[in-house]
Structure formats: C-alpha cells, structure tokens
Amino acid sequence: MQQPQSQRPGATQGPGPLSRLERVVLTAMLKGEAGEFAALRTQLARATVVSRTHSGVGFVTRITVPDDVPALGDADSPRLRPVLAVHPQLAERAEFLLQLRGGRLAVLEAYCYAGGWPADEAEFRVVV
C-alpha cells in the first residue's frame, strides 16, 4: 500500500499514481453493467493524481485522465453513489464521493464523521 508522506492537515502531495485505497474505492464505485461505467473504468486504468490534499479527517484527490481517453457526453454521466468503508480505528464508516467534470474522473473526496483519518490506510475495507 502506498502510504502518504504526511497526513497533517493541509499537506499536499502529487503528482503521482493513485494509492491502493483510491483504486479500490474507485473500482467499487464504478461497478456496473452500463456502458458509461465501462468508459469510466477505461479512464480509471489511465488515471493519475494531480494533487492529494489532507484535511485531518480525510483527503481530496484531484485526478487527471489523458486527453486520448474518451470522455463521457453530458447525457451519458451515470449516477455515482458514495462508497462506504470501515477501519478499525474509526467508530463510524468513512465515505468516498467522486466528481466528474467534462465527462472525466476529476475529484475523489474521502472523509470520516468521527475522529481523525487513520494513518494506516491498508486497514480500510469497502462495505458499500
């Protein structure tokens, strides 16, 4: 598992590859039979991190996809549901949200409702 260099609030990393946690969450989020999900999975295969900013209770990862990977049309954007994950250090589930911009993967936001974001992201387990 790729570990962040620093998770102090306001710390920013990037550019670079998506972390293992980000890939697992995005893969779970993009499950679906519709062609739009297949197109987004193609984008995910080539996606990289522009920046990752830690808030203390989660992070915001800005994602880029190469221009040669097709974007979805505005009418093709599927409804993306949040993904929830559990961690032994968290009393409640963490939530992950994905934003698309211009038919492309753009921003993954992660946050927990109680406590601070765990340093060991390897212990997260996606539940929904």
PEPEZI-V588301 format. One record per backbone hydrogen bond with DSSP energy under -0.5 kcal/mol. NH is the residue of the N-H (numbers start at 1). CO is the residue of the C=O. Records with the same first field share a line. If there is no record, write none. Layout:
NH=CO ; CO
This chain:
3=1
10=54
11=8
13=52
15=49
16=49
23=19
24=20
25=21
26=22
27=23
28=24
29=25
30=26
31=28
37=34
38=34
39=35
40=36
41=37
42=38
43=39
44=40
45=41
46=42 ; 43
47=43 ; 44
48=64
49=16
50=62
51=62
52=13
53=60
54=11
55=58
56=58
59=110
60=53
61=108
62=51 ; 60
63=61 ; 106
64=48
69=66
70=68
72=103
76=73
77=73 ; 74
80=78
81=79
83=96
85=94
86=125
90=87
94=85
95=111
96=83
97=109
99=107
101=104
104=101
106=99
107=99
108=61
109=97 ; 107
110=59
111=95
112=57
113=93
117=56
121=119
123=120
124=121
125=86
127=84
128=84
